[in-house]
Amino acid sequence: MRFLLQSCGFLLLTVMVASCERHRSGGCPHDATMRTYEQWRESASFPYTAPQIRKERIVKNIEKIRVGSTKEEVVAALGEPDYELEMYPKEPGRPCLGYEFMYYLTKPEDLANDIRDRRVEAFFSPAGKATNIFSNISEKDAPTTKQNQ
């Protein structure tokens, strides 16, 4: 069963990437200073856990970002995202929908899991303003250090 789920996940990812490749001419240029999902995936090992200093920064500063924040303000508060995704329309020839920044604190496996993946997702308009921010982290996700005890 696990093999079937992994195979289906891989197939879905392959179709999504191929679809995105077809739409790359839709006006969603990737910021060359940020990693793509593929680059992040190649550098990550699973189960993934962000370095302690990164976790602390994200948990401490999540309250500083809001809808309307710019990409630059989000990066200033949380640091560089793990990766940036371009959001392409389903129909060819339509304009770019925007961008997504992904910040993982933990990711147990290389499958999407809305419950187990501890993360912050920031969605941006094509102009670079945050339109939605999703987080399933809290203060309890902050690493415990001797200073915090």
N, CA, C and O atoms as a GROMACS GRO file, in nm:
protein
  596
    1MET      N    1   0.083  -0.119   0.000
    1MET     CA    2   0.000   0.000   0.000
    1MET      C    3   0.088   0.126   0.000
    1MET      O    4   0.061   0.222  -0.072
    2ARG      N    5   0.194   0.122   0.083
    2ARG     CA    6   0.283   0.237   0.090
    2ARG      C    7   0.349   0.262  -0.046
    2ARG      O    8   0.360   0.377  -0.090
    3PHE      N    9   0.391   0.155  -0.112
    3PHE     CA   10   0.451   0.168  -0.245
    3PHE      C   11   0.352   0.232  -0.342
    3PHE      O   12   0.390   0.317  -0.422
    4LEU      N   13   0.225   0.191  -0.335
    4LEU     CA   14   0.123   0.246  -0.422
    4LEU      C   15   0.107   0.396  -0.397
    4LEU      O   16   0.097   0.474  -0.491
    5LEU      N   17   0.103   0.436  -0.269
    5LEU     CA   18   0.090   0.577  -0.237
    5LEU      C   19   0.210   0.657  -0.287
    5LEU      O   20   0.194   0.765  -0.343
    6GLN      N   21   0.331   0.604  -0.267
    6GLN     CA   22   0.450   0.673  -0.314
    6GLN      C   23   0.450   0.683  -0.467
    6GLN      O   24   0.487   0.786  -0.522
    7SER      N   25   0.409   0.575  -0.533
    7SER     CA   26   0.404   0.577  -0.680
    7SER      C   27   0.304   0.679  -0.730
    7SER      O   28   0.331   0.752  -0.825
    8CYS      N   29   0.187   0.684  -0.666
    8CYS     CA   30   0.085   0.782  -0.706
    8CYS      C   31   0.134   0.924  -0.680
    8CYS      O   32   0.112   1.014  -0.762
    9GLY      N   33   0.201   0.944  -0.566
    9GLY     CA   34   0.255   1.076  -0.534
    9GLY      C   35   0.359   1.119  -0.636
    9GLY      O   36   0.359   1.234  -0.680
   10PHE      N   37   0.447   1.027  -0.674
   10PHE     CA   38   0.550   1.057  -0.773
   10PHE      C   39   0.486   1.090  -0.908
   10PHE      O   40   0.528   1.184  -0.975
   11LEU      N   41   0.386   1.012  -0.947
   11LEU     CA   42   0.318   1.036  -1.074
   11LEU      C   43   0.250   1.173  -1.073
   11LEU      O   44   0.260   1.247  -1.171
   12LEU      N   45   0.184   1.207  -0.963
   12LEU     CA   46   0.117   1.336  -0.954
   12LEU      C   47   0.219   1.450  -0.962
   12LEU      O   48   0.197   1.548  -1.032
   13LEU      N   49   0.331   1.436  -0.892
   13LEU     CA   50   0.434   1.538  -0.896
   13LEU      C   51   0.491   1.553  -1.037
   13LEU      O   52   0.514   1.664  -1.084
   14THR      N   53   0.512   1.442  -1.104
   14THR     CA   54   0.563   1.445  -1.241
   14THR      C   55   0.467   1.519  -1.334
   14THR      O   56   0.510   1.601  -1.415
   15VAL      N   57   0.338   1.491  -1.322
   15VAL     CA   58   0.238   1.559  -1.406
   15VAL      C   59   0.235   1.707  -1.374
   15VAL      O   60   0.225   1.790  -1.465
   16MET      N   61   0.243   1.741  -1.245
   16MET     CA   62   0.240   1.883  -1.206
   16MET      C   63   0.361   1.957  -1.262
   16MET      O   64   0.347   2.068  -1.314
   17VAL      N   65   0.479   1.898  -1.250
   17VAL     CA   66   0.600   1.962  -1.300
   17VAL      C   67   0.592   1.978  -1.451
   17VAL      O   68   0.626   2.084  -1.504
   18ALA      N   69   0.548   1.875  -1.520
   18ALA     CA   70   0.535   1.883  -1.666
   18ALA      C   71   0.435   1.992  -1.704
   18ALA      O   72   0.458   2.066  -1.800
   19SER      N   73   0.326   2.002  -1.630
   19SER     CA   74   0.226   2.104  -1.655
   19SER      C   75   0.285   2.242  -1.633
   19SER      O   76   0.261   2.334  -1.712
   20CYS      N   77   0.362   2.257  -1.526
   20CYS     CA   78   0.424   2.386  -1.498
   20CYS      C   79   0.523   2.423  -1.607
   20CYS      O   80   0.529   2.539  -1.648
   21GLU      N   81   0.599   2.327  -1.655
   21GLU     CA   82   0.694   2.354  -1.761
   21GLU      C   83   0.624   2.410  -1.884
   21GLU      O   84   0.676   2.498  -1.952
   22ARG      N   85   0.504   2.357  -1.913
   22ARG     CA   86   0.428   2.402  -2.028
   22ARG      C   87   0.386   2.548  -2.012
   22ARG      O   88   0.375   2.622  -2.110
   23HIS      N   89   0.361   2.589  -1.886
   23HIS     CA   90   0.307   2.722  -1.861
   23HIS      C   91   0.413   2.824  -1.821
   23HIS      O   92   0.379   2.939  -1.793
   24ARG      N   93   0.538   2.786  -1.818
   24ARG     CA   94   0.643   2.878  -1.771
   24ARG      C   95   0.645   3.007  -1.854
   24ARG      O   96   0.693   3.109  -1.805
   25SER      N   97   0.594   3.003  -1.974
   25SER     CA   98   0.591   3.125  -2.054
   25SER      C   99   0.476   3.216  -2.012
   25SER      O  100   0.455   3.320  -2.073
   26GLY      N  101   0.401   3.177  -1.908
   26GLY     CA  102   0.285   3.254  -1.863
   26GLY      C  103   0.318   3.374  -1.779
   26GLY      O  104   0.228   3.432  -1.717
   27GLY      N  105   0.444   3.416  -1.773
   27GLY     CA  106   0.477   3.539  -1.704
   27GLY      C  107   0.503   3.524  -1.555
   27GLY      O  108   0.484   3.620  -1.480
   28CYS      N  109   0.546   3.408  -1.510
   28CYS     CA  110   0.580   3.386  -1.369
   28CYS      C  111   0.731   3.362  -1.359
   28CYS      O  112   0.772   3.248  -1.339
   29PRO      N  113   0.811   3.464  -1.371
   29PRO     CA  114   0.955   3.438  -1.364
   29PRO      C  115   0.997   3.397  -1.224
   29PRO      O  116   0.950   3.454  -1.125
   30HIS      N  117   1.085   3.299  -1.217
   30HIS     CA  118   1.136   3.253  -1.088
   30HIS      C  119   1.247   3.347  -1.042
   30HIS      O  120   1.330   3.389  -1.122
   31ASP      N  121   1.247   3.379  -0.914
   31ASP     CA  122   1.354   3.461  -0.855
   31ASP      C  123   1.480   3.374  -0.848
   31ASP      O  124   1.485   3.280  -0.769
   32ALA      N  125   1.578   3.404  -0.929
   32ALA     CA  126   1.698   3.322  -0.939
   32ALA      C  127   1.778   3.316  -0.809
   32ALA      O  128   1.865   3.230  -0.795
   33THR      N  129   1.751   3.406  -0.714
   33THR     CA  130   1.822   3.403  -0.587
   33THR      C  131   1.761   3.303  -0.489
   33THR      O  132   1.819   3.277  -0.383
   34MET      N  133   1.645   3.248  -0.523
   34MET     CA  134   1.577   3.153  -0.435
   34MET      C  135   1.579   3.013  -0.495
   34MET      O  136   1.584   2.996  -0.616
   35ARG      N  137   1.574   2.914  -0.406
   35ARG     CA  138   1.571   2.776  -0.452
   35ARG      C  139   1.434   2.739  -0.507
   35ARG      O  140   1.331   2.790  -0.463
   36THR      N  141   1.435   2.651  -0.602
   36THR     CA  142   1.313   2.590  -0.652
   36THR      C  143   1.281   2.471  -0.562
   36THR      O  144   1.364   2.432  -0.479
   37TYR      N  145   1.162   2.413  -0.577
   37TYR     CA  146   1.130   2.293  -0.501
   37TYR      C  147   1.231   2.183  -0.531
   37TYR      O  148   1.277   2.114  -0.440
   38GLU      N  149   1.264   2.166  -0.657
   38GLU     CA  150   1.356   2.060  -0.697
   38GLU      C  151   1.492   2.077  -0.630
   38GLU      O  152   1.552   1.979  -0.586
   39GLN      N  153   1.540   2.200  -0.623
   39GLN     CA  154   1.669   2.226  -0.558
   39GLN      C  155   1.662   2.196  -0.408
   39GLN      O  156   1.753   2.137  -0.352
   40TRP      N  157   1.552   2.238  -0.344
   40TRP     CA  158   1.537   2.212  -0.202
   40TRP      C  159   1.529   2.062  -0.177
   40TRP      O  160   1.593   2.010  -0.085
   41ARG      N  161   1.451   1.992  -0.258
   41ARG     CA  162   1.432   1.847  -0.242
   41ARG      C  163   1.564   1.772  -0.254
   41ARG      O  164   1.589   1.676  -0.181
   42GLU      N  165   1.649   1.816  -0.346
   42GLU     CA  166   1.780   1.752  -0.362
   42GLU      C  167   1.869   1.773  -0.240
   42GLU      O  168   1.955   1.690  -0.212
   43SER      N  169   1.850   1.884  -0.169
   43SER     CA  170   1.935   1.914  -0.054
   43SER      C  171   1.879   1.862   0.078
   43SER      O  172   1.951   1.856   0.178
   44ALA      N  173   1.752   1.824   0.080
   44ALA     CA  174   1.687   1.780   0.204
   44ALA      C  175   1.693   1.628   0.217
   44ALA      O  176   1.693   1.556   0.117
   45SER      N  177   1.696   1.582   0.340
   45SER     CA  178   1.682   1.438   0.366
   45SER      C  179   1.566   1.422   0.462
   45SER      O  180   1.538   1.511   0.544
   46PHE      N  181   1.500   1.311   0.453
   46PHE     CA  182   1.377   1.289   0.530
   46PHE      C  183   1.396   1.179   0.631
   46PHE      O  184   1.458   1.078   0.600
   47PRO      N  185   1.345   1.195   0.750
   47PRO     CA  186   1.262   1.308   0.795
   47PRO      C  187   1.345   1.436   0.805
   47PRO      O  188   1.459   1.434   0.852
   48TYR      N  189   1.285   1.547   0.759
   48TYR     CA  190   1.353   1.676   0.757
   48TYR      C  191   1.318   1.754   0.883
   48TYR      O  192   1.202   1.759   0.926
   49THR      N  193   1.419   1.815   0.942
   49THR     CA  194   1.401   1.907   1.054
   49THR      C  195   1.489   2.028   1.027
   49THR      O  196   1.609   2.014   1.002
   50ALA      N  197   1.430   2.146   1.032
   50ALA     CA  198   1.506   2.268   1.010
   50ALA      C  199   1.607   2.287   1.123
   50ALA      O  200   1.583   2.242   1.235
   51PRO      N  201   1.719   2.353   1.095
   51PRO     CA  202   1.815   2.383   1.201
   51PRO      C  203   1.748   2.464   1.313
   51PRO      O  204   1.656   2.542   1.288
   52GLN      N  205   1.796   2.446   1.434
   52GLN     CA  206   1.736   2.511   1.550
   52GLN      C  207   1.726   2.662   1.536
   52GLN      O  208   1.623   2.720   1.569
   53ILE      N  209   1.831   2.726   1.488
   53ILE     CA  210   1.829   2.871   1.476
   53ILE      C  211   1.722   2.916   1.376
   53ILE      O  212   1.660   3.021   1.394
   54ARG      N  213   1.701   2.838   1.271
   54ARG     CA  214   1.597   2.870   1.171
   54ARG      C  215   1.459   2.855   1.234
   54ARG      O  216   1.373   2.941   1.216
   55LYS      N  217   1.437   2.746   1.308
   55LYS     CA  218   1.308   2.727   1.375
   55LYS      C  219   1.278   2.844   1.468
   55LYS      O  220   1.167   2.898   1.467
   56GLU      N  221   1.377   2.882   1.548
   56GLU     CA  222   1.357   2.991   1.643
   56GLU      C  223   1.320   3.120   1.572
   56GLU      O  224   1.230   3.192   1.616
   57ARG      N  225   1.388   3.150   1.463
   57ARG     CA  226   1.360   3.273   1.389
   57ARG      C  227   1.218   3.273   1.333
   57ARG      O  228   1.147   3.373   1.344
   58ILE      N  229   1.178   3.162   1.274
   58ILE     CA  230   1.044   3.154   1.215
   58ILE      C  231   0.936   3.167   1.323
   58ILE      O  232   0.842   3.246   1.308
   59VAL      N  233   0.949   3.090   1.431
   59VAL     CA  234   0.848   3.095   1.539
   59VAL      C  235   0.843   3.233   1.603
   59VAL      O  236   0.735   3.284   1.632
   60LYS      N  237   0.959   3.292   1.625
   60LYS     CA  238   0.966   3.423   1.691
   60LYS      C  239   0.907   3.535   1.604
   60LYS      O  240   0.846   3.628   1.656
   61ASN      N  241   0.925   3.525   1.472
   61ASN     CA  242   0.889   3.636   1.384
   61ASN      C  243   0.762   3.616   1.302
   61ASN      O  244   0.725   3.704   1.224
   62ILE      N  245   0.695   3.503   1.316
   62ILE     CA  246   0.575   3.476   1.235
   62ILE      C  247   0.470   3.587   1.253
   62ILE      O  248   0.396   3.619   1.160
   63GLU      N  249   0.463   3.644   1.372
   63GLU     CA  250   0.364   3.749   1.398
   63GLU      C  251   0.396   3.881   1.328
   63GLU      O  252   0.311   3.970   1.321
   64LYS      N  253   0.517   3.894   1.275
   64LYS     CA  254   0.558   4.017   1.208
   64LYS      C  255   0.510   4.025   1.064
   64LYS      O  256   0.512   4.132   1.004
   65ILE      N  257   0.466   3.911   1.008
   65ILE     CA  258   0.420   3.914   0.868
   65ILE      C  259   0.269   3.909   0.865
   65ILE      O  260   0.205   3.856   0.956
   66ARG      N  261   0.212   3.964   0.760
   66ARG     CA  262   0.066   3.970   0.747
   66ARG      C  263   0.028   3.982   0.601
   66ARG      O  264   0.114   4.002   0.515
   67VAL      N  265  -0.099   3.969   0.573
   67VAL     CA  266  -0.147   3.994   0.438
   67VAL      C  267  -0.110   4.138   0.403
   67VAL      O  268  -0.134   4.230   0.482
   68GLY      N  269  -0.053   4.157   0.287
   68GLY     CA  270  -0.006   4.289   0.244
   68GLY      C  271   0.144   4.305   0.256
   68GLY      O  272   0.202   4.395   0.195
   69SER      N  273   0.209   4.218   0.335
   69SER     CA  274   0.356   4.223   0.345
   69SER      C  275   0.415   4.192   0.208
   69SER      O  276   0.358   4.116   0.130
   70THR      N  277   0.529   4.251   0.180
   70THR     CA  278   0.598   4.223   0.055
   70THR      C  279   0.685   4.098   0.071
   70THR      O  280   0.710   4.052   0.182
   71LYS      N  281   0.729   4.044  -0.042
   71LYS     CA  282   0.822   3.932  -0.037
   71LYS      C  283   0.945   3.968   0.046
   71LYS      O  284   0.993   3.888   0.126
   72GLU      N  285   0.995   4.088   0.026
   72GLU     CA  286   1.114   4.134   0.097
   72GLU      C  287   1.090   4.140   0.247
   72GLU      O  288   1.179   4.104   0.325
   73GLU      N  289   0.972   4.186   0.290
   73GLU     CA  290   0.940   4.192   0.433
   73GLU      C  291   0.930   4.053   0.494
   73GLU      O  292   0.973   4.031   0.607
   74VAL      N  293   0.875   3.959   0.420
   74VAL     CA  294   0.866   3.821   0.469
   74VAL      C  295   1.006   3.762   0.483
   74VAL      O  296   1.036   3.697   0.584
   75VAL      N  297   1.090   3.783   0.384
   75VAL     CA  298   1.228   3.732   0.392
   75VAL      C  299   1.303   3.798   0.507
   75VAL      O  300   1.380   3.732   0.576
   76ALA      N  301   1.282   3.928   0.528
   76ALA     CA  302   1.348   3.998   0.639
   76ALA      C  303   1.306   3.940   0.774
   76ALA      O  304   1.387   3.931   0.866
   77ALA      N  305   1.180   3.900   0.786
   77ALA     CA  306   1.130   3.846   0.912
   77ALA      C  307   1.167   3.700   0.932
   77ALA      O  308   1.214   3.662   1.039
   78LEU      N  309   1.145   3.617   0.830
   78LEU     CA  310   1.159   3.472   0.846
   78LEU      C  311   1.287   3.415   0.786
   78LEU      O  312   1.322   3.300   0.815
   79GLY      N  313   1.356   3.491   0.704
   79GLY     CA  314   1.472   3.439   0.633
   79GLY      C  315   1.430   3.390   0.495
   79GLY      O  316   1.312   3.395   0.459
   80GLU      N  317   1.527   3.343   0.419
   80GLU     CA  318   1.497   3.290   0.286
   80GLU      C  319   1.404   3.169   0.300
   80GLU      O  320   1.420   3.089   0.392
   81PRO      N  321   1.307   3.155   0.212
   81PRO     CA  322   1.221   3.037   0.219
   81PRO      C  323   1.298   2.911   0.180
   81PRO      O  324   1.403   2.919   0.116
   82ASP      N  325   1.244   2.796   0.218
   82ASP     CA  326   1.305   2.672   0.171
   82ASP      C  327   1.302   2.669   0.019
   82ASP      O  328   1.397   2.626  -0.046
   83TYR      N  329   1.190   2.717  -0.037
   83TYR     CA  330   1.180   2.729  -0.182
   83TYR      C  331   1.067   2.822  -0.220
   83TYR      O  332   0.977   2.850  -0.140
   84GLU      N  333   1.073   2.868  -0.345
   84GLU     CA  334   0.968   2.952  -0.404
   84GLU      C  335   0.903   2.872  -0.516
   84GLU      O  336   0.972   2.810  -0.598
   85LEU      N  337   0.771   2.874  -0.519
   85LEU     CA  338   0.696   2.811  -0.629
   85LEU      C  339   0.623   2.920  -0.706
   85LEU      O  340   0.570   3.015  -0.649
   86GLU      N  341   0.620   2.903  -0.836
   86GLU     CA  342   0.540   2.992  -0.919
   86GLU      C  343   0.403   2.927  -0.936
   86GLU      O  344   0.394   2.806  -0.958
   87MET      N  345   0.298   3.005  -0.926
   87MET     CA  346   0.162   2.952  -0.940
   87MET      C  347   0.109   2.986  -1.079
   87MET      O  348   0.082   3.102  -1.111
   88TYR      N  349   0.097   2.882  -1.160
   88TYR     CA  350   0.055   2.898  -1.298
   88TYR      C  351  -0.094   2.870  -1.313
   88TYR      O  352  -0.147   2.784  -1.242
   89PRO      N  353  -0.162   2.939  -1.402
   89PRO     CA  354  -0.302   2.908  -1.429
   89PRO      C  355  -0.314   2.773  -1.501
   89PRO      O  356  -0.219   2.728  -1.565
   90LYS      N  357  -0.428   2.710  -1.489
   90LYS     CA  358  -0.450   2.582  -1.555
   90LYS      C  359  -0.460   2.597  -1.706
   90LYS      O  360  -0.424   2.506  -1.781
   91GLU      N  361  -0.511   2.712  -1.750
   91GLU     CA  362  -0.529   2.734  -1.893
   91GLU      C  363  -0.406   2.804  -1.950
   91GLU      O  364  -0.358   2.901  -1.892
   92PRO      N  365  -0.356   2.756  -2.063
   92PRO     CA  366  -0.240   2.820  -2.125
   92PRO      C  367  -0.271   2.964  -2.168
   92PRO      O  368  -0.384   2.997  -2.202
   93GLY      N  369  -0.168   3.046  -2.165
   93GLY     CA  370  -0.184   3.183  -2.213
   93GLY      C  371  -0.243   3.279  -2.112
   93GLY      O  372  -0.257   3.397  -2.142
   94ARG      N  373  -0.279   3.232  -1.994
   94ARG     CA  374  -0.336   3.320  -1.891
   94ARG      C  375  -0.222   3.378  -1.808
   94ARG      O  376  -0.113   3.320  -1.803
   95PRO      N  377  -0.245   3.490  -1.743
   95PRO     CA  378  -0.137   3.554  -1.666
   95PRO      C  379  -0.101   3.475  -1.540
   95PRO      O  380  -0.178   3.393  -1.491
   96CYS      N  381   0.016   3.503  -1.490
   96CYS     CA  382   0.069   3.443  -1.368
   96CYS      C  383  -0.029   3.467  -1.252
   96CYS      O  384  -0.086   3.575  -1.240
   97LEU      N  385  -0.047   3.365  -1.168
   97LEU     CA  386  -0.134   3.378  -1.052
   97LEU      C  387  -0.060   3.431  -0.930
   97LEU      O  388  -0.122   3.487  -0.839
   98GLY      N  389   0.070   3.413  -0.927
   98GLY     CA  390   0.148   3.461  -0.813
   98GLY      C  391   0.254   3.361  -0.771
   98GLY      O  392   0.300   3.279  -0.851
   99TYR      N  393   0.293   3.370  -0.645
   99TYR     CA  394   0.405   3.292  -0.594
   99TYR      C  395   0.373   3.238  -0.455
   99TYR      O  396   0.284   3.287  -0.385
  100GLU      N  397   0.448   3.135  -0.419
  100GLU     CA  398   0.435   3.077  -0.286
  100GLU      C  399   0.574   3.059  -0.227
  100GLU      O  400   0.664   3.010  -0.294
  101PHE      N  401   0.590   3.100  -0.100
  101PHE     CA  402   0.712   3.071  -0.023
  101PHE      C  403   0.677   2.960   0.074
  101PHE      O  404   0.571   2.963   0.136
  102MET      N  405   0.766   2.863   0.088
  102MET     CA  406   0.744   2.754   0.182
  102MET      C  407   0.858   2.751   0.284
  102MET      O  408   0.976   2.755   0.248
  103TYR      N  409   0.817   2.745   0.412
  103TYR     CA  410   0.911   2.734   0.523
  103TYR      C  411   0.872   2.612   0.604
  103TYR      O  412   0.765   2.609   0.665
  104TYR      N  413   0.957   2.509   0.607
  104TYR     CA  414   0.929   2.390   0.687
  104TYR      C  415   1.007   2.395   0.817
  104TYR      O  416   1.126   2.428   0.819
  105LEU      N  417   0.939   2.362   0.927
  105LEU     CA  418   1.008   2.334   1.053
  105LEU      C  419   1.041   2.186   1.058
  105LEU      O  420   1.153   2.147   1.090
  106THR      N  421   0.940   2.104   1.027
  106THR     CA  422   0.961   1.960   1.017
  106THR      C  423   0.878   1.906   0.902
  106THR      O  424   0.770   1.957   0.871
  107LYS      N  425   0.930   1.802   0.839
  107LYS     CA  426   0.859   1.733   0.731
  107LYS      C  427   0.902   1.588   0.741
  107LYS      O  428   1.010   1.551   0.695
  108PRO      N  429   0.815   1.504   0.802
  108PRO     CA  430   0.853   1.365   0.828
  108PRO      C  431   0.888   1.282   0.704
  108PRO      O  432   0.974   1.194   0.711
  109GLU      N  433   0.823   1.310   0.593
  109GLU     CA  434   0.850   1.231   0.472
  109GLU      C  435   0.829   1.316   0.349
  109GLU      O  436   0.772   1.425   0.355
  110ASP      N  437   0.876   1.265   0.237
  110ASP     CA  438   0.866   1.339   0.112
  110ASP      C  439   0.730   1.317   0.045
  110ASP      O  440   0.722   1.285  -0.074
  111LEU      N  441   0.628   1.334   0.121
  111LEU     CA  442   0.489   1.332   0.073
  111LEU      C  443   0.418   1.449   0.139
  111LEU      O  444   0.447   1.482   0.254
  112ALA      N  445   0.325   1.511   0.070
  112ALA     CA  446   0.249   1.620   0.129
  112ALA      C  447   0.161   1.566   0.241
  112ALA      O  448   0.088   1.469   0.222
  113ASN      N  449   0.170   1.629   0.358
  113ASN     CA  450   0.089   1.588   0.471
  113ASN      C  451   0.051   1.714   0.548
  113ASN      O  452   0.132   1.767   0.624
  114ASP      N  453  -0.071   1.763   0.527
  114ASP     CA  454  -0.115   1.888   0.586
  114ASP      C  455  -0.116   1.885   0.738
  114ASP      O  456  -0.110   1.991   0.801
  115ILE      N  457  -0.122   1.769   0.798
  115ILE     CA  458  -0.126   1.760   0.944
  115ILE      C  459   0.013   1.745   1.003
  115ILE      O  460   0.046   1.814   1.100
  116ARG      N  461   0.095   1.658   0.948
  116ARG     CA  462   0.225   1.628   1.006
  116ARG      C  463   0.335   1.726   0.966
  116ARG      O  464   0.430   1.745   1.042
  117ASP      N  465   0.325   1.789   0.849
  117ASP     CA  466   0.425   1.887   0.807
  117ASP      C  467   0.403   2.015   0.887
  117ASP      O  468   0.298   2.078   0.875
  118ARG      N  469   0.502   2.054   0.966
  118ARG     CA  470   0.494   2.180   1.042
  118ARG      C  471   0.557   2.285   0.952
  118ARG      O  472   0.675   2.277   0.919
  119ARG      N  473   0.477   2.387   0.912
  119ARG     CA  474   0.524   2.478   0.809
  119ARG      C  475   0.454   2.613   0.812
  119ARG      O  476   0.352   2.632   0.879
  120VAL      N  477   0.511   2.704   0.737
  120VAL     CA  478   0.450   2.834   0.708
  120VAL      C  479   0.449   2.845   0.556
  120VAL      O  480   0.551   2.822   0.491
  121GLU      N  481   0.334   2.881   0.501
  121GLU     CA  482   0.321   2.905   0.357
  121GLU      C  483   0.274   3.048   0.340
  121GLU      O  484   0.177   3.091   0.401
  122ALA      N  485   0.344   3.123   0.256
  122ALA     CA  486   0.304   3.260   0.225
  122ALA      C  487   0.276   3.268   0.075
  122ALA      O  488   0.361   3.232  -0.007
  123PHE      N  489   0.157   3.314   0.042
  123PHE     CA  490   0.115   3.327  -0.098
  123PHE      C  491   0.119   3.474  -0.137
  123PHE      O  492   0.078   3.562  -0.061
  124PHE      N  493   0.171   3.500  -0.258
  124PHE     CA  494   0.190   3.637  -0.304
  124PHE      C  495   0.122   3.659  -0.438
  124PHE      O  496   0.111   3.568  -0.521
  125SER      N  497   0.078   3.782  -0.458
  125SER     CA  498   0.025   3.823  -0.589
  125SER      C  499   0.142   3.834  -0.686
  125SER      O  500   0.257   3.832  -0.644
  126PRO      N  501   0.113   3.844  -0.816
  126PRO     CA  502   0.223   3.864  -0.912
  126PRO      C  503   0.305   3.990  -0.881
  126PRO      O  504   0.423   3.998  -0.918
  127ALA      N  505   0.245   4.087  -0.814
  127ALA     CA  506   0.316   4.210  -0.778
  127ALA      C  507   0.403   4.194  -0.654
  127ALA      O  508   0.478   4.285  -0.619
  128GLY      N  509   0.394   4.078  -0.586
  128GLY     CA  510   0.481   4.052  -0.472
  128GLY      C  511   0.425   4.090  -0.336
  128GLY      O  512   0.501   4.103  -0.241
  129LYS      N  513   0.293   4.107  -0.325
  129LYS     CA  514   0.228   4.136  -0.195
  129LYS      C  515   0.160   4.010  -0.144
  129LYS      O  516   0.095   3.938  -0.219
  130ALA      N  517   0.176   3.983  -0.014
  130ALA     CA  518   0.116   3.863   0.046
  130ALA      C  519  -0.036   3.871   0.038
  130ALA      O  520  -0.097   3.970   0.079
  131THR      N  521  -0.097   3.765  -0.014
  131THR     CA  522  -0.243   3.757  -0.024
  131THR      C  523  -0.301   3.660   0.078
  131THR      O  524  -0.419   3.669   0.112
  132ASN      N  525  -0.219   3.568   0.127
  132ASN     CA  526  -0.264   3.471   0.227
  132ASN      C  527  -0.140   3.413   0.294
  132ASN      O  528  -0.037   3.392   0.231
  133ILE      N  529  -0.152   3.388   0.423
  133ILE     CA  530  -0.044   3.326   0.499
  133ILE      C  531  -0.104   3.215   0.580
  133ILE      O  532  -0.198   3.236   0.657
  134PHE      N  533  -0.049   3.096   0.564
  134PHE     CA  534  -0.096   2.980   0.638
  134PHE      C  535   0.018   2.931   0.727
  134PHE      O  536   0.133   2.922   0.684
  135SER      N  537  -0.016   2.900   0.851
  135SER     CA  538   0.082   2.845   0.942
  135SER      C  539   0.016   2.743   1.034
  135SER      O  540  -0.095   2.766   1.083
  136ASN      N  541   0.081   2.631   1.056
  136ASN     CA  542   0.032   2.536   1.156
  136ASN      C  543   0.139   2.516   1.263
  136ASN      O  544   0.153   2.408   1.321
  137ILE      N  545   0.214   2.625   1.290
  137ILE     CA  546   0.313   2.621   1.397
  137ILE      C  547   0.265   2.707   1.512
  137ILE      O  548   0.178   2.792   1.497
  138SER      N  549   0.325   2.684   1.628
  138SER     CA  550   0.291   2.764   1.746
  138SER      C  551   0.416   2.774   1.832
  138SER      O  552   0.520   2.721   1.797
  139GLU      N  553   0.404   2.843   1.943
  139GLU     CA  554   0.517   2.858   2.036
  139GLU      C  555   0.572   2.723   2.078
  139GLU      O  556   0.692   2.710   2.100
  140LYS      N  557   0.486   2.622   2.090
  140LYS     CA  558   0.534   2.490   2.131
  140LYS      C  559   0.626   2.427   2.027
  140LYS      O  560   0.696   2.331   2.058
  141ASP      N  561   0.626   2.479   1.904
  141ASP     CA  562   0.715   2.428   1.799
  141ASP      C  563   0.855   2.488   1.810
  141ASP      O  564   0.947   2.442   1.743
  142ALA      N  565   0.871   2.590   1.894
  142ALA     CA  566   1.003   2.649   1.910
  142ALA      C  567   1.095   2.550   1.981
  142ALA      O  568   1.053   2.484   2.077
  143PRO      N  569   1.216   2.540   1.936
  143PRO     CA  570   1.311   2.449   2.002
  143PRO      C  571   1.335   2.496   2.145
  143PRO      O  572   1.335   2.616   2.174
  144THR      N  573   1.355   2.402   2.233
  144THR     CA  574   1.385   2.434   2.372
  144THR      C  575   1.536   2.441   2.387
  144THR      O  576   1.607   2.344   2.359
  145THR      N  577   1.584   2.555   2.433
  145THR     CA  578   1.726   2.570   2.459
  145THR      C  579   1.744   2.604   2.606
  145THR      O  580   1.646   2.631   2.676
  146LYS      N  581   1.866   2.601   2.653
  146LYS     CA  582   1.893   2.635   2.793
  146LYS      C  583   1.847   2.776   2.824
  146LYS      O  584   1.806   2.804   2.937
  147GLN      N  585   1.854   2.867   2.726
  147GLN     CA  586   1.809   3.004   2.747
  147GLN      C  587   1.658   3.010   2.768
  147GLN      O  588   1.610   3.092   2.845
  148ASN      N  589   1.582   2.922   2.698
  148ASN     CA  590   1.436   2.923   2.707
  148ASN      C  591   1.386   2.855   2.833
  148ASN      O  592   1.270   2.874   2.870
  149GLN      N  593   1.470   2.776   2.901
  149GLN     CA  594   1.423   2.698   3.016
  149GLN      C  595   1.426   2.780   3.142
  149GLN      O  596   1.389   2.730   3.249
   0.00000   0.00000   0.00000
